[in-house]
Amino acid sequence: MRGKRNRFSRLGMLLITLLLALCVTGVGYAAWTDEVIIDGTANLGYVDVVLSPGACSGPEITGSVSPPHTLVVTLTNAPPGTYTCGFTITNTGTIPVKIQSITMSGVPAGVEVSVLGVAEGVQIEQAGVYPDYVEGTVQVIVLDGCIASCSFEIPFSFVQWNMYVE
């Protein structure tokens, strides 16, 4: 009886030794081959915003766009009163954007300007996803009259949606 036990213990030790050798071989192979190959496609997007002038309330006020994203409003022989000029911001890119800032420069004395319908932080979805555009209005209140011609600019800046800083 003693001989059988000895044979099984030798066989058991041999199996344990082979199992450990296989494990060590696997660990050694894994450490030796530290390279991973991934075959795939990464799609990157782009930001592209188009600012377009819209209809204005009368012949005394006109709107145009100066590249890249500046709305230029011109008043010509405008008596005191309230005037409006529309505009559209369209995202033709593949990444949603937010309006980072709306500033005004060159507003003449005696003229008050407001931008209505859009504000900083408004998100505009990527092209083909609703809403991929926003419409706004520039409201101009002329207090003293604008003899001849006067103009001012409203520059807009845009960032991709996840880069917006409040």
N, CA, C and O atoms as a DFTB+ gen file, in Angstrom:
664 C
 N C O
     1  1       0.797      -1.166       0.000
     2  2       0.000       0.000       0.000
     3  2       0.863       1.263       0.000
     4  3       0.510       2.312      -0.537
     5  1       1.958       1.093       0.607
     6  2       2.857       2.221       0.674
     7  2       3.405       2.589      -0.708
     8  3       3.672       3.766      -0.948
     9  1       3.575       1.688      -1.572
    10  2       4.120       1.943      -2.903
    11  2       3.173       2.738      -3.779
    12  3       3.615       3.569      -4.573
    13  1       1.847       2.491      -3.645
    14  2       0.880       3.235      -4.446
    15  2       0.850       4.698      -4.044
    16  3       0.776       5.587      -4.893
    17  1       0.908       4.936      -2.757
    18  2       0.861       6.315      -2.286
    19  2       2.072       7.081      -2.813
    20  3       1.941       8.246      -3.188
    21  1       3.195       6.480      -2.848
    22  2       4.407       7.114      -3.304
    23  2       4.308       7.452      -4.796
    24  3       4.749       8.517      -5.226
    25  1       3.714       6.516      -5.598
    26  2       3.541       6.783      -7.025
    27  2       2.615       7.968      -7.263
    28  3       2.905       8.830      -8.092
    29  1       1.496       8.010      -6.532
    30  2       0.546       9.130      -6.705
    31  2       1.149      10.461      -6.258
    32  3       0.891      11.497      -6.870
    33  1       1.931      10.434      -5.219
    34  2       2.525      11.689      -4.763
    35  2       3.556      12.186      -5.768
    36  3       3.685      13.389      -5.992
    37  1       4.304      11.236      -6.384
    38  2       5.261      11.643      -7.424
    39  2       4.519      12.175      -8.642
    40  3       4.941      13.157      -9.253
    41  1       3.400      11.519      -8.997
    42  2       2.608      11.982     -10.133
    43  2       1.998      13.356      -9.829
    44  3       1.968      14.230     -10.695
    45  1       1.518      13.538      -8.608
    46  2       0.956      14.831      -8.194
    47  2       1.995      15.935      -8.231
    48  3       1.718      17.045      -8.684
    49  1       3.190      15.627      -7.752
    50  2       4.276      16.610      -7.770
    51  2       4.658      16.963      -9.212
    52  3       4.955      18.118      -9.517
    53  1       4.646      15.950     -10.102
    54  2       4.963      16.192     -11.498
    55  2       3.904      17.110     -12.138
    56  3       4.247      18.031     -12.878
    57  1       2.625      16.857     -11.850
    58  2       1.555      17.697     -12.388
    59  2       1.649      19.125     -11.846
    60  3       1.483      20.079     -12.605
    61  1       1.905      19.283     -10.579
    62  2       2.050      20.625      -9.996
    63  2       3.231      21.355     -10.613
    64  3       3.149      22.550     -10.895
    65  1       4.338      20.632     -10.825
    66  2       5.524      21.234     -11.440
    67  2       5.218      21.681     -12.865
    68  3       5.616      22.776     -13.262
    69  1       4.511      20.845     -13.649
    70  2       4.147      21.220     -15.020
    71  2       3.205      22.425     -15.036
    72  3       3.342      23.313     -15.878
    73  1       2.249      22.455     -14.105
    74  2       1.318      23.580     -14.017
    75  2       2.047      24.878     -13.687
    76  3       1.779      25.914     -14.294
    77  1       2.962      24.823     -12.731
    78  2       3.754      26.016     -12.394
    79  2       4.618      26.459     -13.567
    80  3       4.747      27.657     -13.819
    81  1       5.200      25.529     -14.275
    82  2       6.027      25.865     -15.442
    83  2       5.187      26.550     -16.515
    84  3       5.640      27.505     -17.146
    85  1       3.957      26.060     -16.722
    86  2       3.061      26.673     -17.700
    87  2       2.691      28.093     -17.276
    88  3       2.649      28.996     -18.111
    89  1       2.424      28.296     -15.991
    90  2       2.084      29.638     -15.484
    91  2       3.250      30.598     -15.649
    92  3       3.068      31.736     -16.083
    93  1       4.436      30.146     -15.305
    94  2       5.626      30.993     -15.438
    95  2       5.864      31.339     -16.900
    96  3       6.241      32.466     -17.219
    97  1       5.650      30.385     -17.781
    98  2       5.803      30.642     -19.217
    99  2       4.809      31.703     -19.682
   100  3       5.168      32.592     -20.454
   101  1       3.555      31.615     -19.217
   102  2       2.539      32.602     -19.596
   103  2       2.875      33.989     -19.092
   104  3       2.726      34.967     -19.825
   105  1       3.325      34.088     -17.853
   106  2       3.708      35.385     -17.279
   107  2       4.917      35.948     -18.025
   108  3       4.962      37.140     -18.331
   109  1       5.871      35.111     -18.309
   110  2       7.058      35.556     -19.046
   111  2       6.697      36.051     -20.440
   112  3       7.226      37.064     -20.898
   113  1       5.802      35.341     -21.113
   114  2       5.385      35.756     -22.456
   115  2       4.634      37.088     -22.395
   116  3       4.845      37.957     -23.241
   117  1       3.766      37.249     -21.406
   118  2       3.007      38.500     -21.266
   119  2       3.943      39.674     -20.996
   120  3       3.739      40.763     -21.535
   121  1       4.957      39.467     -20.175
   122  2       5.912      40.545     -19.885
   123  2       6.777      40.853     -21.099
   124  3       7.162      42.002     -21.312
   125  1       7.076      39.856     -21.877
   126  2       7.945      40.026     -23.033
   127  2       7.219      40.751     -24.169
   128  3       7.833      41.553     -24.873
   129  1       5.923      40.483     -24.359
   130  2       5.159      41.118     -25.432
   131  2       4.299      42.226     -24.837
   132  3       3.136      41.991     -24.508
   133  1       4.849      43.431     -24.693
   134  2       4.120      44.550     -24.114
   135  2       3.477      45.436     -25.183
   136  3       3.151      46.591     -24.911
   137  1       3.298      44.924     -26.357
   138  2       2.725      45.675     -27.463
   139  2       1.265      45.279     -27.664
   140  3       0.913      44.100     -27.645
   141  1       0.422      46.303     -27.859
   142  2      -0.990      46.065     -28.137
   143  2      -1.311      46.707     -29.482
   144  3      -0.973      47.868     -29.712
   145  1      -1.938      45.985     -30.338
   146  2      -2.312      46.508     -31.651
   147  2      -3.827      46.621     -31.701
   148  3      -4.553      45.649     -31.492
   149  1      -4.293      47.861     -31.988
   150  2      -5.731      48.108     -32.103
   151  2      -5.982      48.608     -33.516
   152  3      -5.405      49.606     -33.949
   153  1      -6.827      47.921     -34.209
   154  2      -7.174      48.317     -35.562
   155  2      -8.553      48.960     -35.520
   156  3      -9.552      48.277     -35.299
   157  1      -8.612      50.297     -35.736
   158  2      -9.890      50.994     -35.657
   159  2      -9.805      52.344     -36.347
   160  3      -8.790      52.705     -36.943
   161  1     -10.890      53.067     -36.246
   162  2     -10.977      54.382     -36.862
   163  2     -11.396      55.395     -35.817
   164  3     -12.329      55.150     -35.052
   165  1     -10.711      56.539     -35.776
   166  2     -11.079      57.626     -34.874
   167  2     -11.577      58.783     -35.730
   168  3     -10.858      59.276     -36.599
   169  1     -12.796      59.207     -35.484
   170  2     -13.351      60.329     -36.228
   171  2     -13.218      61.601     -35.406
   172  3     -13.702      61.669     -34.276
   173  1     -12.569      62.598     -35.965
   174  2     -12.402      63.883     -35.314
   175  2     -13.358      64.867     -35.970
   176  3     -13.645      64.763     -37.163
   177  1     -13.843      65.805     -35.203
   178  2     -14.775      66.784     -35.741
   179  2     -14.104      68.119     -35.962
   180  3     -12.900      68.276     -35.759
   181  1     -14.907      69.076     -36.381
   182  2     -14.393      70.431     -36.585
   183  2     -15.480      71.431     -36.231
   184  3     -16.673      71.131     -36.278
   185  1     -15.032      72.623     -35.877
   186  2     -15.930      73.719     -35.537
   187  2     -15.970      74.665     -36.726
   188  3     -14.930      75.102     -37.218
   189  1     -17.173      74.977     -37.185
   190  2     -17.349      75.929     -38.284
   191  2     -18.668      76.650     -38.064
   192  3     -19.738      76.051     -38.175
   193  1     -18.589      77.929     -37.756
   194  2     -19.771      78.726     -37.462
   195  2     -19.895      79.829     -38.506
   196  3     -18.916      80.489     -38.854
   197  1     -21.127      80.017     -39.002
   198  2     -21.396      81.039     -40.010
   199  2     -22.356      82.071     -39.419
   200  3     -23.428      81.721     -38.924
   201  1     -21.965      83.330     -39.476
   202  2     -22.797      84.440     -39.022
   203  2     -23.375      85.117     -40.264
   204  3     -22.630      85.514     -41.161
   205  1     -24.711      85.249     -40.318
   206  2     -25.366      85.833     -41.490
   207  2     -26.257      86.998     -41.058
   208  3     -26.986      86.889     -40.072
   209  1     -26.200      88.113     -41.795
   210  2     -27.105      89.213     -41.466
   211  2     -28.530      88.876     -41.906
   212  3     -28.735      88.093     -42.834
   213  1     -29.504      89.475     -41.231
   214  2     -30.905      89.250     -41.573
   215  2     -31.579      90.542     -41.965
   216  3     -30.923      91.531     -42.294
   217  1     -32.901      90.521     -41.925
   218  2     -33.687      91.695     -42.324
   219  2     -33.577      92.793     -41.270
   220  3     -33.482      92.522     -40.073
   221  1     -33.593      94.014     -41.733
   222  2     -33.543      95.178     -40.854
   223  2     -34.865      95.933     -40.957
   224  3     -35.606      95.780     -41.928
   225  1     -35.151      96.751     -39.940
   226  2     -36.470      97.377     -39.823
   227  2     -36.699      98.572     -40.737
   228  3     -37.829      99.051     -40.839
   229  1     -35.699      99.048     -41.380
   230  2     -35.913     100.183     -42.275
   231  2     -34.658     100.516     -43.053
   232  3     -33.606      99.914     -42.839
   233  1     -34.773     101.479     -43.959
   234  2     -33.616     101.828     -44.791
   235  2     -32.525     102.559     -44.014
   236  3     -31.408     102.706     -44.510
   237  1     -32.833     103.017     -42.804
   238  2     -31.844     103.756     -42.018
   239  2     -30.811     102.827     -41.378
   240  3     -29.753     103.285     -40.946
   241  1     -31.107     101.532     -41.313
   242  2     -30.207     100.587     -40.649
   243  2     -29.911      99.406     -41.573
   244  3     -30.807      98.859     -42.216
   245  1     -28.629      99.027     -41.624
   246  2     -28.222      97.859     -42.415
   247  2     -27.259      97.014     -41.583
   248  3     -26.581      97.516     -40.687
   249  1     -27.218      95.744     -41.896
   250  2     -26.299      94.827     -41.222
   251  2     -25.465      94.081     -42.235
   252  3     -25.944      93.708     -43.306
   253  1     -24.218      93.869     -41.885
   254  2     -23.321      93.088     -42.737
   255  2     -22.391      92.300     -41.819
   256  3     -22.382      92.500     -40.604
   257  1     -21.617      91.408     -42.415
   258  2     -20.717      90.579     -41.627
   259  2     -19.289      90.826     -42.073
   260  3     -18.979      90.858     -43.264
   261  1     -18.427      91.001     -41.078
   262  2     -16.998      91.130     -41.326
   263  2     -16.343      89.865     -40.778
   264  3     -16.578      89.503     -39.625
   265  1     -15.526      89.187     -41.583
   266  2     -14.933      87.927     -41.117
   267  2     -14.082      88.151     -39.869
   268  3     -13.502      89.226     -39.716
   269  1     -13.993      87.174     -38.979
   270  2     -14.665      85.902     -39.107
   271  2     -16.090      85.912     -38.554
   272  3     -16.970      85.301     -39.159
   273  1     -16.352      86.585     -37.425
   274  2     -17.682      86.531     -36.811
   275  2     -18.060      87.876     -36.219
   276  3     -18.376      87.967     -35.032
   277  1     -18.030      88.910     -37.025
   278  2     -18.354      90.246     -36.536
   279  2     -19.534      90.797     -37.320
   280  3     -19.504      90.871     -38.548
   281  1     -20.569      91.180     -36.592
   282  2     -21.737      91.805     -37.206
   283  2     -21.490      93.310     -37.216
   284  3     -21.218      93.901     -36.171
   285  1     -21.581      93.927     -38.382
   286  2     -21.373      95.372     -38.530
   287  2     -22.730      96.006     -38.802
   288  3     -23.396      95.663     -39.779
   289  1     -23.141      96.939     -37.932
   290  2     -24.424      97.623     -38.072
   291  2     -24.141      99.071     -38.444
   292  3     -23.349      99.753     -37.794
   293  1     -24.802      99.525     -39.500
   294  2     -24.596     100.892     -39.985
   295  2     -25.917     101.636     -39.975
   296  3     -26.935     101.141     -40.456
   297  1     -25.878     102.831     -39.419
   298  2     -27.038     103.728     -39.413
   299  2     -26.748     104.872     -40.370
   300  3     -25.655     105.436     -40.355
   301  1     -27.722     105.216     -41.203
   302  2     -27.553     106.300     -42.154
   303  2     -28.752     107.241     -42.042
   304  3     -29.895     106.837     -42.258
   305  1     -28.470     108.517     -41.698
   306  2     -29.526     109.532     -41.543
   307  2     -30.678     109.003     -40.680
   308  3     -31.844     109.094     -41.065
   309  1     -30.345     108.459     -39.529
   310  2     -31.353     107.857     -38.659
   311  2     -31.844     108.883     -37.641
   312  3     -31.075     109.314     -36.783
   313  1     -33.114     109.280     -37.724
   314  2     -33.661     110.170     -36.707
   315  2     -33.849     109.402     -35.396
   316  3     -33.781     108.173     -35.403
   317  1     -34.081     110.083     -34.282
   318  2     -34.299     109.373     -33.025
   319  2     -35.413     108.334     -33.169
   320  3     -36.436     108.580     -33.809
   321  1     -35.188     107.171     -32.559
   322  2     -36.168     106.085     -32.643
   323  2     -35.507     104.745     -32.381
   324  3     -34.319     104.667     -32.069
   325  1     -36.301     103.697     -32.514
   326  2     -35.821     102.337     -32.284
   327  2     -35.751     101.592     -33.613
   328  3     -36.699     101.608     -34.400
   329  1     -34.629     100.948     -33.848
   330  2     -34.387     100.205     -35.081
   331  2     -33.936      98.790     -34.720
   332  3     -33.351      98.573     -33.658
   333  1     -34.203      97.843     -35.591
   334  2     -33.764      96.464     -35.371
   335  2     -33.129      95.892     -36.626
   336  3     -33.428      96.293     -37.751
   337  1     -32.250      94.951     -36.388
   338  2     -31.600      94.254     -37.492
   339  2     -31.380      92.809     -37.046
   340  3     -30.771      92.569     -36.003
   341  1     -31.868      91.856     -37.820
   342  2     -31.758      90.447     -37.452
   343  2     -30.452      89.833     -37.913
   344  3     -29.747      90.388     -38.756
   345  1     -30.144      88.679     -37.348
   346  2     -28.979      87.903     -37.760
   347  2     -29.214      86.444     -37.395
   348  3     -30.050      86.124     -36.550
   349  1     -28.460      85.568     -38.047
   350  2     -28.545      84.128     -37.792
   351  2     -27.132      83.595     -37.580
   352  3     -26.199      83.949     -38.301
   353  1     -26.998      82.733     -36.569
   354  2     -25.733      82.037     -36.329
   355  2     -26.002      80.556     -36.627
   356  3     -26.846      79.935     -35.981
   357  1     -25.285      79.998     -37.602
   358  2     -25.474      78.611     -38.013
   359  2     -24.195      77.820     -37.770
   360  3     -23.105      78.248     -38.151
   361  1     -24.337      76.666     -37.136
   362  2     -23.199      75.774     -36.923
   363  2     -23.162      74.785     -38.082
   364  3     -24.017      73.905     -38.174
   365  1     -22.180      74.923     -38.964
   366  2     -22.034      74.004     -40.090
   367  2     -20.957      72.959     -39.813
   368  3     -20.624      72.158     -40.686
   369  1     -20.414      72.970     -38.593
   370  2     -19.383      72.006     -38.211
   371  2     -19.977      70.716     -37.681
   372  3     -21.187      70.501     -37.742
   373  1     -19.114      69.863     -37.161
   374  2     -19.535      68.557     -36.662
   375  2     -19.471      68.451     -35.142
   376  3     -19.679      67.376     -34.581
   377  1     -19.187      69.563     -34.482
   378  2     -19.109      69.601     -33.021
   379  2     -20.034      70.705     -32.526
   380  3     -20.006      71.805     -33.077
   381  1     -20.861      70.451     -31.494
   382  2     -21.682      71.531     -30.934
   383  2     -20.791      72.659     -30.412
   384  3     -19.689      72.418     -29.921
   385  1     -21.283      73.889     -30.525
   386  2     -20.533      75.051     -30.053
   387  2     -21.372      75.849     -29.062
   388  3     -22.595      75.723     -29.011
   389  1     -20.691      76.663     -28.287
   390  2     -21.358      77.619     -27.407
   391  2     -20.826      78.999     -27.727
   392  3     -19.683      79.158     -28.154
   393  1     -21.675      80.000     -27.514
   394  2     -21.244      81.378     -27.695
   395  2     -20.401      81.743     -26.475
   396  3     -20.910      81.785     -25.355
   397  1     -19.122      82.004     -26.693
   398  2     -18.205      82.335     -25.599
   399  2     -18.370      83.792     -25.177
   400  3     -18.399      84.101     -23.985
   401  1     -18.478      84.692     -26.169
   402  2     -18.633      86.106     -25.805
   403  2     -19.326      86.883     -26.919
   404  3     -19.243      86.544     -28.100
   405  1     -20.010      87.936     -26.493
   406  2     -20.631      88.902     -27.401
   407  2     -20.198      90.266     -26.882
   408  3     -20.536      90.646     -25.761
   409  1     -19.458      90.991     -27.687
   410  2     -18.986      92.314     -27.267
   411  2     -19.458      93.356     -28.267
   412  3     -19.952      93.017     -29.342
   413  1     -19.308      94.608     -27.915
   414  2     -19.676      95.708     -28.811
   415  2     -18.528      96.699     -28.844
   416  3     -17.926      97.002     -27.814
   417  1     -18.235      97.192     -30.015
   418  2     -17.172      98.193     -30.122
   419  2     -17.581      99.281     -31.098
   420  3     -18.232      99.028     -32.111
   421  1     -17.183     100.485     -30.767
   422  2     -17.432     101.623     -31.646
   423  2     -18.849     102.156     -31.615
   424  3     -19.266     102.833     -32.555
   425  1     -19.610     101.871     -30.554
   426  2     -20.987     102.376     -30.467
   427  2     -20.914     103.884     -30.250
   428  3     -20.319     104.343     -29.275
   429  1     -21.513     104.655     -31.151
   430  2     -21.419     106.117     -31.025
   431  2     -22.233     106.653     -29.840
   432  3     -23.162     106.004     -29.358
   433  1     -21.863     107.836     -29.393
   434  2     -22.601     108.491     -28.311
   435  2     -24.027     108.764     -28.794
   436  3     -24.252     109.079     -29.963
   437  1     -24.973     108.637     -27.880
   438  2     -26.367     108.873     -28.230
   439  2     -27.054     107.672     -28.843
   440  3     -28.179     107.782     -29.329
   441  1     -26.389     106.520     -28.828
   442  2     -26.948     105.290     -29.393
   443  2     -26.836     104.192     -28.333
   444  3     -25.768     103.979     -27.759
   445  1     -27.945     103.502     -28.083
   446  2     -27.947     102.361     -27.163
   447  2     -28.183     101.087     -27.967
   448  3     -29.043     101.048     -28.846
   449  1     -27.409     100.048     -27.657
   450  2     -27.469      98.804     -28.436
   451  2     -27.718      97.629     -27.502
   452  3     -27.107      97.535     -26.437
   453  1     -28.620      96.728     -27.903
   454  2     -28.872      95.477     -27.184
   455  2     -28.899      94.338     -28.187
   456  3     -29.342      94.504     -29.323
   457  1     -28.416      93.171     -27.751
   458  2     -28.505      91.957     -28.559
   459  2     -29.574      91.092     -27.912
   460  3     -29.461      90.723     -26.743
   461  1     -30.609      90.769     -28.671
   462  2     -31.746      90.004     -28.155
   463  2     -31.813      88.638     -28.832
   464  3     -31.449      88.496     -29.999
   465  1     -32.285      87.630     -28.086
   466  2     -32.496      86.299     -28.666
   467  2     -31.334      85.350     -28.528
   468  3     -31.517      84.139     -28.649
   469  1     -30.138      85.862     -28.277
   470  2     -28.971      85.018     -28.033
   471  2     -28.204      85.608     -26.849
   472  3     -28.323      86.794     -26.542
   473  1     -27.422      84.762     -26.199
   474  2     -26.621      85.220     -25.066
   475  2     -25.388      84.342     -24.950
   476  3     -25.316      83.270     -25.550
   477  1     -24.433      84.801     -24.181
   478  2     -23.250      83.993     -23.924
   479  2     -23.674      82.691     -23.255
   480  3     -24.540      82.691     -22.380
   481  1     -23.072      81.599     -23.663
   482  2     -23.393      80.293     -23.103
   483  2     -24.441      79.521     -23.875
   484  3     -24.666      78.346     -23.583
   485  1     -25.090      80.138     -24.850
   486  2     -26.093      79.434     -25.655
   487  2     -25.382      78.378     -26.505
   488  3     -24.383      78.665     -27.164
   489  1     -25.912      77.160     -26.478
   490  2     -25.325      76.070     -27.259
   491  2     -26.035      75.932     -28.590
   492  3     -27.262      75.986     -28.672
   493  1     -25.235      75.754     -29.633
   494  2     -25.750      75.532     -30.986
   495  2     -25.247      74.160     -31.417
   496  3     -24.040      73.929     -31.479
   497  1     -26.166      73.254     -31.713
   498  2     -25.804      71.872     -32.040
   499  2     -25.069      71.799     -33.377
   500  3     -25.064      72.755     -34.152
   501  1     -24.450      70.646     -33.631
   502  2     -23.724      70.447     -34.873
   503  2     -24.693      70.388     -36.059
   504  3     -25.896      70.191     -35.887
   505  1     -24.151      70.562     -37.244
   506  2     -24.959      70.583     -38.456
   507  2     -25.825      69.342     -38.558
   508  3     -25.347      68.224     -38.371
   509  1     -27.097      69.543     -38.855
   510  2     -28.021      68.438     -39.033
   511  2     -28.725      68.001     -37.763
   512  3     -29.618      67.155     -37.817
   513  1     -28.344      68.561     -36.613
   514  2     -28.986      68.235     -35.343
   515  2     -29.696      69.488     -34.849
   516  3     -29.087      70.552     -34.737
   517  1     -30.983      69.358     -34.556
   518  2     -31.778      70.518     -34.148
   519  2     -31.434      70.923     -32.726
   520  3     -31.304      70.034     -31.885
   521  1     -31.277      72.192     -32.395
   522  2     -31.206      73.340     -33.303
   523  2     -29.755      73.607     -33.702
   524  3     -28.906      73.841     -32.842
   525  1     -29.476      73.572     -34.989
   526  2     -28.126      73.864     -35.460
   527  2     -27.956      75.326     -35.856
   528  3     -26.970      75.696     -36.493
   529  1     -28.927      76.151     -35.474
   530  2     -28.806      77.592     -35.700
   531  2     -29.611      78.322     -34.624
   532  3     -30.504      77.748     -34.001
   533  1     -29.281      79.587     -34.421
   534  2     -30.058      80.471     -33.554
   535  2     -30.239      81.788     -34.292
   536  3     -29.401      82.205     -35.091
   537  1     -31.358      82.423     -33.997
   538  2     -31.629      83.730     -34.603
   539  2     -31.660      84.779     -33.507
   540  3     -32.184      84.553     -32.417
   541  1     -31.096      85.911     -33.817
   542  2     -31.066      87.005     -32.856
   543  2     -31.406      88.315     -33.531
   544  3     -31.561      88.393     -34.750
   545  1     -31.516      89.335     -32.712
   546  2     -31.844      90.671     -33.203
   547  2     -30.971      91.697     -32.481
   548  3     -30.763      91.617     -31.271
   549  1     -30.482      92.634     -33.228
   550  2     -29.792      93.781     -32.644
   551  2     -30.821      94.901     -32.565
   552  3     -31.400      95.303     -33.575
   553  1     -31.037      95.392     -31.368
   554  2     -31.967      96.509     -31.180
   555  2     -31.136      97.766     -30.929
   556  3     -30.286      97.805     -30.040
   557  1     -31.407      98.789     -31.739
   558  2     -30.657     100.040     -31.647
   559  2     -31.640     101.158     -31.319
   560  3     -32.628     101.371     -32.021
   561  1     -31.344     101.854     -30.246
   562  2     -32.163     103.021     -29.883
   563  2     -31.307     104.254     -30.125
   564  3     -30.278     104.456     -29.481
   565  1     -31.759     105.076     -31.071
   566  2     -31.051     106.306     -31.405
   567  2     -31.700     107.426     -30.600
   568  3     -32.885     107.715     -30.766
   569  1     -30.919     108.051     -29.730
   570  2     -31.449     109.100     -28.854
   571  2     -31.332     110.479     -29.484
   572  3     -32.272     111.272     -29.423
   573  1     -30.183     110.770     -30.089
   574  2     -29.920     112.117     -30.610
   575  2     -29.973     112.212     -32.125
   576  3     -29.835     113.307     -32.671
   577  1     -30.163     111.126     -32.804
   578  2     -30.119     111.139     -34.261
   579  2     -28.704     110.874     -34.749
   580  3     -27.725     111.256     -34.107
   581  1     -28.619     110.232     -35.864
   582  2     -27.313     109.889     -36.448
   583  2     -27.269     110.527     -37.828
   584  3     -27.749     109.961     -38.809
   585  1     -26.683     111.716     -37.881
   586  2     -26.604     112.451     -39.139
   587  2     -25.502     111.810     -39.985
   588  3     -24.457     111.406     -39.475
   589  1     -25.758     111.731     -41.257
   590  2     -24.859     111.083     -42.219
   591  2     -24.793     109.583     -41.908
   592  3     -25.806     108.895     -42.034
   593  1     -23.643     109.068     -41.512
   594  2     -23.511     107.630     -41.319
   595  2     -22.668     107.335     -40.079
   596  3     -21.638     107.966     -39.844
   597  1     -23.124     106.374     -39.302
   598  2     -22.323     105.894     -38.170
   599  2     -22.496     104.383     -38.086
   600  3     -23.559     103.850     -38.405
   601  1     -21.455     103.712     -37.658
   602  2     -21.530     102.256     -37.581
   603  2     -20.800     101.771     -36.334
   604  3     -20.006     102.492     -35.730
   605  1     -21.096     100.527     -35.972
   606  2     -20.435      99.880     -34.847
   607  2     -20.376      98.395     -35.133
   608  3     -21.030      97.895     -36.049
   609  1     -19.577      97.694     -34.330
   610  2     -19.357      96.267     -34.549
   611  2     -19.770      95.464     -33.328
   612  3     -19.654      95.919     -32.191
   613  1     -20.256      94.251     -33.594
   614  2     -20.584      93.294     -32.540
   615  2     -19.849      91.994     -32.867
   616  3     -20.352      91.166     -33.627
   617  1     -18.650      91.816     -32.286
   618  2     -17.921      90.567     -32.516
   619  2     -18.454      89.440     -31.622
   620  3     -18.732      89.648     -30.441
   621  1     -18.589      88.249     -32.204
   622  2     -18.989      87.040     -31.490
   623  2     -17.789      86.105     -31.448
   624  3     -17.012      86.052     -32.401
   625  1     -17.631      85.370     -30.358
   626  2     -16.616      84.316     -30.340
   627  2     -17.300      83.019     -29.911
   628  3     -18.215      83.018     -29.087
   629  1     -16.831      81.919     -30.493
   630  2     -17.434      80.605     -30.284
   631  2     -16.359      79.603     -29.860
   632  3     -15.199      79.709     -30.258
   633  1     -16.767      78.635     -29.048
   634  2     -15.886      77.531     -28.660
   635  2     -16.693      76.244     -28.732
   636  3     -17.922      76.262     -28.661
   637  1     -15.984      75.121     -28.875
   638  2     -16.725      73.863     -28.831
   639  2     -17.350      73.712     -27.453
   640  3     -16.812      74.204     -26.461
   641  1     -18.467      73.042     -27.399
   642  2     -19.338      73.015     -26.213
   643  2     -18.614      72.632     -24.932
   644  3     -18.927      73.181     -23.876
   645  1     -17.651      71.704     -24.986
   646  2     -17.000      71.258     -23.749
   647  2     -15.793      72.111     -23.367
   648  3     -15.113      71.811     -22.386
   649  1     -15.521      73.164     -24.124
   650  2     -14.428      74.077     -23.804
   651  2     -14.951      75.417     -23.277
   652  3     -14.169      76.335     -23.031
   653  1     -16.257      75.528     -23.105
   654  2     -16.873      76.782     -22.660
   655  2     -16.464      77.111     -21.232
   656  3     -16.512      76.261     -20.344
   657  1     -16.063      78.355     -21.031
   658  2     -15.671      78.830     -19.704
   659  2     -16.659      79.901     -19.267
   660  3     -16.843      80.908     -19.952
   661  1     -17.301      79.674     -18.109
   662  2     -18.272      80.658     -17.618
   663  2     -17.581      81.802     -16.931
   664  3     -18.241      82.725     -16.455
